[in-house]
Amino acid sequence: MNGAAGIASASAASTAAAAIERRRGGLRERLRRWWQDRLPLTDTWVLGQRNIYILPTRAGLAFVLTLVVMLIAAINYQLSLGYALTFLLAGAGLVSMHLTHGNLRGLTLHLKPAAPVFAGEPARLEVVITNAARARHGLGLRFASAAEATWSDVDAGGQQSTQLALVPAARGWHAVPTLVVETVFPFGLFRAWTIWRPAGRVLAWPRPESPAPALPLAAASGDGQLSRRHRDGGEFDGVRPWRRGDTMRQVAWKKVARANELVSRETTGSGRVELWLDWASTGVADTEARLSRLAAWVETAERAGLASGLRLPGAELVPGSGEAHRRAALDRLATWVAR
């Protein structure tokens, strides 16, 4: 009985300790969010006295404790050299604190616009660090929620690009998380850091369905049939002057080299086919599944060099081709909201 009671008591104590730890963690998280919400949203962050923080590291605390022990020993044994060594090391520690703070002071950070990516793929965030003064060493850049940082040095009067990867889990716009720039240079006794809230956002396109389903039947203005040769992009009738929206695959490069004029291949049935990627023709019920299938169709049509249009409830994109049209279609799919 005593053993069972002890086990029950230990279990209750463990549960209480876990509850207290959760409350502490929740309080820390609320304080962190409150602090970060006070910071402005900006893609350019200039580091100065007001936004750089500094505290001793564990090595710095151990260094201070060592100095205290050395001072007590010098006082106890009346050692002049002990006093000299203690105050010499203390002065070196103060200089280290000044250098660590100055390693960040005066830097300018700028976040470049991030290119859209498909949901689940890493988006590349590029931060340019501009240094107008002496060389800076041991600069770490990381997300506030991450432990690992990317380290770099910046030459005197130079710039350095540092990259981080953000993986959006779902389609749509995603805010860039809070960033931390830190340093422990030169001796690791102090850690100086700044907290930066970028205003930039990352657009995530719907992840294309894989394997990609077959394209829907196209509507033709002539005989109502989409020729296999045109669909596969294999046979051509001739050439014509290049038009905006033509893909690089359609350009007749040999004729361009001979005639010094930009021309495109004329495909069989060109101008008679309209391929519409319609929300209603996806054949699935789930909203995200429909958007994923439409994204796969957009990619397939672009690879095949087909001009395609996009129909969504409340939105329509006229038929076209080329990289600009592809991006416009994927942007529509990424930002579409049911009404």
DACORJO-V692828 format. One record per pair of residues at least 24 apart in sequence whose ideal C-beta (glycine too) atoms are under 7 Angstrom apart, sorted by the first residue. I is the first residue (numbers start at 1). GAP is how many residues later the second one is. Records with the same first field share a line. If there is no record, write none. Layout:
I->GAP ; GAP
This chain:
36->142 ; 159 ; 161
39->156 ; 158
40->157
41->156 ; 158
42->157
43->67 ; 68 ; 155 ; 156 ; 157
44->64 ; 66
45->64 ; 151
46->62
47->57 ; 58 ; 59 ; 60 ; 147
48->57
51->143
52->49 ; 52 ; 53 ; 140 ; 142
53->139 ; 140
54->43 ; 46 ; 47 ; 136 ; 137 ; 138
55->135 ; 136
56->133 ; 134
57->127 ; 131 ; 132 ; 133 ; 134
59->129 ; 130
60->129 ; 130
63->30 ; 126
93->96
96->90 ; 91 ; 93 ; 94
97->93
99->87
100->83 ; 84 ; 85 ; 90 ; 92
101->91
103->33 ; 80 ; 82 ; 89
104->77 ; 79 ; 88 ; 90
106->26 ; 27
107->24 ; 29
109->72 ; 87
111->65 ; 87 ; 89
113->87
114->86 ; 88
116->87 ; 89
117->87 ; 88
118->86 ; 87 ; 89 ; 90
119->49 ; 50 ; 51 ; 52 ; 85 ; 86 ; 87 ; 88
120->47 ; 49 ; 87
121->46
122->43 ; 44 ; 45
123->42 ; 43 ; 45 ; 79
124->39 ; 41
125->38 ; 39 ; 41 ; 51
126->35 ; 37
127->35
128->31 ; 33
129->25 ; 30 ; 31 ; 33
130->29
131->25 ; 26 ; 27
132->25
137->48
138->45 ; 46 ; 47
139->42 ; 44
140->41 ; 42 ; 43
141->38 ; 40
142->38
143->34 ; 36
144->33 ; 34 ; 35 ; 36 ; 51
145->32
149->33
166->36
168->34 ; 36
170->34
171->33 ; 34 ; 35 ; 120 ; 163
172->32 ; 162 ; 163
173->28 ; 30
174->27 ; 28 ; 30
175->26
176->24 ; 25 ; 26
203->128 ; 131
204->130
205->90 ; 125 ; 128 ; 129
206->85 ; 86 ; 89 ; 127 ; 128
207->85
208->84 ; 87 ; 88 ; 91
209->83 ; 84 ; 87
212->84 ; 87 ; 88
213->80 ; 83
215->60 ; 82 ; 85 ; 86
216->61 ; 62 ; 65
218->55 ; 56 ; 57
219->55 ; 57
220->52 ; 53
221->51 ; 53
222->50
226->47
227->41 ; 42
229->39
230->37 ; 38 ; 39 ; 43
231->73
233->34 ; 71 ; 72
235->33
236->29 ; 30 ; 31 ; 32
237->29 ; 31
238->28
239->24 ; 25 ; 26 ; 27
240->24 ; 26
245->75 ; 76 ; 77 ; 80
246->76
247->58 ; 74 ; 75
249->56
250->55
274->35 ; 45
275->26 ; 31 ; 32 ; 33 ; 44
276->33 ; 35
277->31 ; 32 ; 33
278->33
279->32 ; 33 ; 34
287->51
291->42 ; 45
294->39
295->35 ; 38
298->28 ; 31 ; 32
302->24
312->24
314->25
